Amino acid sequence: MVKYERKILQISKIKEIDMKTLIVTGGSLDISWAKDFVRTINAEYIIAADSGLKYIDELGLVPDMILGDYDSVEDGLLDKYKSIDIKTYPKEKDYTDTHIAIINALKAGASVIYILGATGTRMDHTFTNICNMKAALDSGVPCFICDSHNKIYPYK
């Protein structure tokens, strides 16, 4: 699976597309702040990672892709988005849903990635999400985890 991931990242490096990408995942999110932030960045491509779909719905956004194992998505919510590109992954896997979202964003040609809902009360999840940004860094794509108090980004 690592070889496949590296192949995806190599493909994304050669794309010349200017595409701001928003990933919304299932940590904590201040919806009021997020509404303003989403308007500010004006993302061209939106990915809902698993329970981030709830926030996408609350923000009134239409995702281009929904992915995850859906272990934490409310019944019926996924049905609302049947016409969207939905990718289902097994619950037991080597990558988190947010990491898979970053890989898919790179594969789609993201020129910059903003991640909302990647922080919160679970420090282990927050730390993992910060580490997952390395995939974007290694591909030369700026990546930011943003919330109402922080803007986190990796650098070399």
Secondary structure, 3 states (H helix, E strand, C coil): CHHHHHHHHHHHHCCCCCCEEEEECCCECCHHHHHHHHHHHCCCEEEEECCHHHHHHHHCCCCCEEEECCCCCCCCCHHHHCCCEEEECCCCCCCCHHHHHHHHHHHHCCCEEEEECCECCCHHHHHHHHHHCHHHHHCCCCEEEECCCCEECCCC
